């Protein structure tokens, strides 16, 4: 009887300890959930910093092994740091259902990912490849055409970078036949030159005001579409695009004329139509801003113009801060 009582007592104590443990765990979970709003910012930031350090160290180790294995074939130059690439979000791809299987070699695969992750090592290697090619073409006196019709921010940046390095750009809608039917484009460029020279001369006073207004409107329209190539004599030797899907008309014409193409490509692109691909995030303005500036720096280095990104420290490189515009809400209807 004593043995039975002891066993029952042991069972009761075990059950009570289990219940106490469960209650303690619940209380701990409650306290964690209560204090999560206060401690999440510090804990998550610490975890993110640790994860970013681990990722950066991993990529740096892979870069060293890649350089050691390909010493004779590669001319890798430190164009930008890994931390800046990560800060700009260059490695962030599109959701898995939008991916192109041909971009498989540039992607990290993980079933739990909401978006595809682009291999930063591949970004560094292929960015170097495009950079070296641009440098060599510019040294030989080649003409470079920047093409980008993404949004107002990228349009302005493409125009500024092309002007900075003394090259050409198209940042408005691509006119059909800009490359393949260049003779018609030359006619509109010549018309732009005639009208601008007329507006600047004294002969414009001979025309009535209505005709002057019409001429001014024509100049604005022509500069919008061909102003970036008005001084380009002949076809370009290389074109740089920000997205092969968005700029498919430009790429199609360049391929017909066998003009080399440098393009930033997201995980939904077809790499077969690009000669010098740079895998990267085409949905982020900061990513496009950084990569376009690095490509422009290749031309600047060849022309011995001061560079903006390459050769600078991380503290000196300030990425643009993008402000999300709030959605316009429809006015409330009063009854």
C-alpha positions as CSV (number, residue, x, y, z in Angstrom):
1,X,0.0,0.0,0.0
2,X,2.8,2.3,0.8
3,X,4.4,1.7,-2.5
4,X,1.2,2.5,-4.3
5,X,0.8,5.7,-2.4
6,X,4.4,6.7,-3.2
7,X,3.8,6.0,-6.9
8,X,0.6,8.1,-6.9
9,X,2.4,10.9,-5.1
10,X,5.2,10.7,-7.7
11,X,2.7,10.8,-10.5
12,X,0.9,13.8,-8.9
13,X,4.2,15.7,-8.4
14,X,5.2,14.9,-12.1
15,X,1.8,16.1,-13.3
16,X,2.1,19.3,-11.2
17,X,5.6,20.0,-12.5
18,X,4.5,19.5,-16.1
19,X,1.5,21.9,-15.5
20,X,3.8,24.4,-13.8
21,X,6.3,24.2,-16.8
22,X,3.4,24.8,-19.2
23,X,2.2,27.8,-17.2
24,X,5.7,29.2,-17.0
25,X,6.1,28.9,-20.7
26,X,2.8,30.6,-21.3
27,X,3.7,33.4,-19.0
28,X,7.1,33.8,-20.7
29,X,5.4,33.9,-24.1
30,X,3.0,36.5,-22.8
31,X,5.7,38.7,-21.4
32,X,7.7,38.3,-24.6
33,X,4.7,39.3,-26.7
34,X,3.9,42.3,-24.3
35,X,7.5,43.6,-24.5
36,X,8.0,42.7,-28.2
37,X,6.9,46.2,-29.4
38,X,9.6,47.7,-27.1
39,X,12.4,45.3,-27.7
40,X,11.7,44.3,-31.3
41,X,13.5,47.3,-32.8
42,X,16.8,46.7,-30.9
43,X,16.7,42.9,-31.1
44,X,15.8,42.8,-34.8
45,X,18.4,45.4,-35.7
46,X,21.1,43.4,-33.8
47,X,20.0,40.2,-35.6
48,X,20.0,42.0,-39.0
49,X,23.5,43.4,-38.4
50,X,24.7,39.9,-37.4
51,X,23.1,38.3,-40.5
52,X,24.5,41.0,-42.8
53,X,28.0,40.5,-41.4
54,X,27.8,36.8,-41.9
55,X,26.5,37.2,-45.5
56,X,29.2,39.8,-46.3
57,X,31.9,37.6,-44.9
58,X,30.6,34.6,-46.8
59,X,30.6,36.6,-50.1
60,X,34.1,38.0,-49.5
61,X,35.4,34.5,-48.9
62,X,33.7,33.3,-52.1
63,X,35.2,36.2,-53.9
64,X,38.7,35.3,-52.7
65,X,38.3,31.8,-53.9
66,X,37.0,32.9,-57.2
67,X,39.9,35.3,-57.7
68,X,42.4,32.6,-56.8
69,X,40.9,30.1,-59.2
70,X,40.6,32.6,-62.1
71,X,43.8,34.7,-61.7
72,X,44.7,34.6,-65.3
73,X,41.3,35.1,-66.8
74,X,39.7,37.8,-64.6
75,X,40.4,41.4,-64.1
76,X,38.3,42.0,-61.0
77,X,38.4,45.5,-59.7
78,X,36.8,46.7,-56.5
79,X,34.1,49.0,-58.0
80,X,31.8,49.0,-55.0
81,X,31.6,47.4,-51.6
82,X,29.3,44.5,-50.8
83,X,27.6,46.5,-48.0
84,X,26.7,49.2,-50.4
85,X,25.2,46.7,-52.9
86,X,23.2,45.3,-50.1
87,X,22.1,48.7,-48.8
88,X,20.8,49.6,-52.3
89,X,18.9,46.3,-52.5
90,X,20.6,45.3,-55.8
91,X,20.3,41.6,-54.8
92,X,16.5,41.6,-54.4
93,X,14.7,39.8,-57.2
94,X,11.1,39.3,-58.1
95,X,8.6,36.8,-56.7
96,X,9.2,33.1,-57.7
97,X,6.1,33.0,-60.1
98,X,7.6,35.8,-62.2
99,X,11.1,34.3,-62.7
100,X,12.6,33.2,-66.0
101,X,14.3,29.7,-65.8
102,X,17.2,31.1,-67.9
103,X,18.1,33.3,-65.0
104,X,18.7,30.2,-62.8
105,X,22.5,30.6,-62.7
106,X,22.2,34.0,-61.1
107,X,19.7,33.1,-58.3
108,X,19.9,31.7,-54.8
109,X,17.2,29.0,-54.4
110,X,15.1,28.8,-51.2
111,X,11.5,27.6,-51.0
112,X,10.8,29.9,-48.1
113,X,11.7,33.1,-50.0
114,X,9.0,35.5,-51.0
115,X,11.3,37.0,-53.6
116,X,14.2,35.5,-55.5
117,X,17.6,36.5,-54.2
118,X,20.3,37.3,-56.7
119,X,23.8,36.1,-56.0
120,X,25.9,39.1,-55.1
121,X,29.1,37.4,-56.2
122,X,27.6,37.1,-59.7
123,X,26.6,40.8,-59.6
124,X,30.2,41.8,-58.8
125,X,31.7,39.5,-61.5
126,X,29.3,40.5,-64.3
127,X,29.4,44.2,-63.3
128,X,33.2,44.1,-63.6
129,X,32.9,42.4,-67.0
130,X,30.6,45.2,-68.3
131,X,32.8,47.9,-66.7
132,X,36.0,46.7,-68.4
133,X,34.2,46.4,-71.8
134,X,32.9,50.0,-71.5
135,X,36.3,51.2,-70.5
136,X,37.9,49.6,-73.6
137,X,35.3,50.8,-76.0
138,X,35.5,54.4,-74.7
139,X,39.3,54.3,-74.9
140,X,38.9,53.3,-78.6
141,X,36.7,56.4,-79.2
142,X,33.4,54.5,-79.3
143,X,30.0,56.2,-78.8
144,X,27.8,55.1,-75.9
145,X,24.0,55.4,-75.8
146,X,22.1,55.3,-72.5
147,X,18.5,54.1,-72.8
148,X,16.0,54.3,-69.9
149,X,12.3,55.2,-69.8
150,X,11.5,53.8,-66.4
151,X,10.2,56.7,-64.4
152,X,10.9,60.4,-63.8
153,X,13.7,59.8,-61.3
154,X,15.6,57.3,-63.6
155,X,15.0,59.5,-66.6
156,X,16.7,62.5,-64.9
157,X,19.5,60.3,-63.7
158,X,20.2,58.8,-67.1
159,X,20.3,62.3,-68.6
160,X,22.6,63.6,-65.9
161,X,25.0,60.7,-66.1
162,X,25.2,60.8,-69.9
163,X,25.9,64.5,-69.8
164,X,28.5,64.0,-67.0
165,X,30.6,61.7,-69.2
166,X,29.8,63.4,-72.5
167,X,27.7,60.6,-74.1
168,X,24.2,60.3,-75.5
169,X,20.9,59.3,-74.0
170,X,17.2,58.5,-74.8
171,X,15.0,58.9,-71.7
172,X,11.6,59.2,-73.4
173,X,9.5,56.8,-75.4
174,X,11.6,54.9,-77.9
175,X,10.8,56.0,-81.4
176,X,10.5,53.1,-83.8
177,X,13.5,53.0,-86.2
178,X,15.8,55.1,-84.0
179,X,18.6,52.8,-84.9
180,X,17.3,50.7,-87.9
181,X,15.9,53.7,-89.7
182,X,18.4,56.3,-88.6
183,X,18.1,58.5,-91.7
184,X,14.6,59.6,-90.6
185,X,15.9,60.4,-87.2
186,X,18.7,62.5,-88.7
187,X,16.0,64.6,-90.5
188,X,14.3,65.4,-87.3
189,X,17.7,66.2,-85.6
190,X,18.6,68.5,-88.5
191,X,15.2,70.2,-88.1
192,X,15.8,70.7,-84.4
193,X,19.2,72.3,-85.2
194,X,17.6,74.6,-87.8
195,X,14.8,75.8,-85.5
196,X,17.1,76.4,-82.5
197,X,19.6,78.4,-84.6
198,X,16.6,80.4,-86.0
199,X,15.2,81.1,-82.6
200,X,18.6,82.4,-81.4
201,X,19.2,84.6,-84.4
202,X,17.7,88.0,-85.2
203,X,15.7,86.6,-88.2
204,X,13.1,85.2,-85.8
205,X,11.8,88.8,-85.5
206,X,10.6,88.7,-89.1
207,X,8.1,85.9,-88.2
208,X,4.8,86.7,-86.5
209,X,4.3,85.8,-82.9
210,X,2.0,82.9,-83.7
211,X,4.6,81.2,-85.8
212,X,7.2,81.8,-83.2
213,X,5.1,80.1,-80.6
214,X,4.6,77.1,-83.0
215,X,8.3,76.9,-83.6
216,X,9.0,77.0,-79.8
217,X,6.5,74.1,-79.3
218,X,8.2,72.1,-82.1
219,X,11.6,72.6,-80.5
220,X,10.3,71.4,-77.1
221,X,8.8,68.3,-78.7
222,X,11.9,67.5,-80.7
223,X,14.3,68.0,-77.8
224,X,12.1,65.7,-75.7
225,X,12.6,62.7,-78.0
226,X,15.9,63.4,-79.9
227,X,17.6,66.0,-77.7
228,X,19.8,63.4,-76.1
229,X,21.2,62.2,-79.5
230,X,21.2,65.5,-81.4
231,X,25.0,65.6,-81.4
232,X,25.5,61.9,-82.1
233,X,27.0,61.4,-85.5
234,X,26.2,57.9,-86.7
235,X,25.1,54.8,-84.8
236,X,26.4,54.1,-81.3
237,X,29.0,51.4,-80.6
238,X,27.3,50.3,-77.4
239,X,23.8,50.8,-75.8
240,X,23.2,50.6,-72.1
241,X,19.6,49.8,-70.9
242,X,18.1,49.5,-67.5
243,X,15.7,46.6,-68.2
244,X,15.5,44.3,-71.3
245,X,11.8,43.8,-70.9
246,X,10.9,47.5,-70.6
247,X,13.4,48.5,-73.3
248,X,12.6,45.6,-75.6
249,X,12.3,47.8,-78.8
250,X,15.7,49.3,-78.3
251,X,17.3,45.9,-77.7
252,X,15.5,44.4,-80.8
253,X,16.9,47.1,-83.0
254,X,20.4,46.9,-81.5
255,X,20.4,43.1,-82.1
256,X,19.4,43.6,-85.7
257,X,22.4,45.9,-86.2
258,X,24.7,43.7,-84.0
259,X,25.4,46.6,-81.6
260,X,26.6,45.3,-78.2
261,X,24.1,45.5,-75.4
262,X,24.8,46.2,-71.7
263,X,21.7,45.7,-69.6
264,X,20.7,45.4,-65.9
265,X,18.4,42.4,-65.7
266,X,16.0,41.2,-63.0
267,X,15.1,37.5,-62.4
268,X,12.3,37.7,-65.0
269,X,14.6,38.6,-67.9
270,X,16.0,36.6,-70.8
271,X,19.8,36.7,-70.6
272,X,20.3,35.3,-74.1
273,X,19.4,38.6,-75.7
274,X,22.0,40.6,-73.7
275,X,25.7,40.6,-74.5
276,X,26.9,42.0,-71.2
277,X,24.3,41.2,-68.5
278,X,24.3,42.7,-65.0
279,X,22.0,40.8,-62.7
280,X,20.3,43.2,-60.4
281,X,17.1,44.7,-59.0
282,X,15.4,46.8,-61.7
283,X,12.4,47.7,-59.6
284,X,14.4,49.7,-57.1
285,X,15.5,53.3,-58.0
286,X,18.4,53.1,-55.6
287,X,19.7,49.9,-57.3
288,X,19.4,51.4,-60.8
289,X,20.9,54.7,-59.6
290,X,24.0,52.9,-58.2
291,X,24.6,50.5,-61.1
292,X,24.1,53.3,-63.7
293,X,26.5,55.5,-61.9
294,X,29.2,52.7,-61.8
295,X,28.8,52.1,-65.6
296,X,29.1,55.9,-66.2
297,X,32.3,55.9,-64.1
298,X,33.8,53.4,-66.5
299,X,33.4,56.0,-69.3
300,X,34.7,58.7,-66.9
301,X,37.8,56.7,-66.1
302,X,38.6,56.2,-69.8
303,X,38.1,59.9,-70.5
304,X,40.0,60.9,-67.3
305,X,36.9,62.6,-65.8
306,X,36.3,62.6,-62.0
307,X,34.4,59.5,-60.9
308,X,31.4,59.6,-58.5
309,X,31.2,56.0,-57.1
310,X,34.3,54.0,-58.1
311,X,37.3,54.6,-55.8
312,X,35.2,56.3,-53.1
313,X,34.7,55.1,-49.5
314,X,31.3,54.0,-48.3
315,X,30.9,57.1,-46.2
316,X,31.3,59.3,-49.3
317,X,28.7,57.4,-51.3
318,X,25.2,58.7,-50.4
319,X,22.4,56.7,-51.9
320,X,19.2,58.7,-52.8
321,X,16.4,58.5,-50.3
322,X,13.2,57.5,-52.0
323,X,9.9,58.8,-50.6
324,X,6.9,56.7,-51.2
325,X,3.9,58.7,-52.4
326,X,0.7,58.1,-50.6
327,X,-2.1,56.7,-52.7
328,X,-4.7,59.3,-53.7
329,X,-7.9,58.5,-51.9
330,X,-11.2,59.4,-53.5
331,X,-13.1,62.1,-51.7
332,X,-15.9,60.9,-49.3
333,X,-19.4,61.3,-50.6
334,X,-21.7,63.1,-48.3
335,X,-25.3,62.0,-48.2
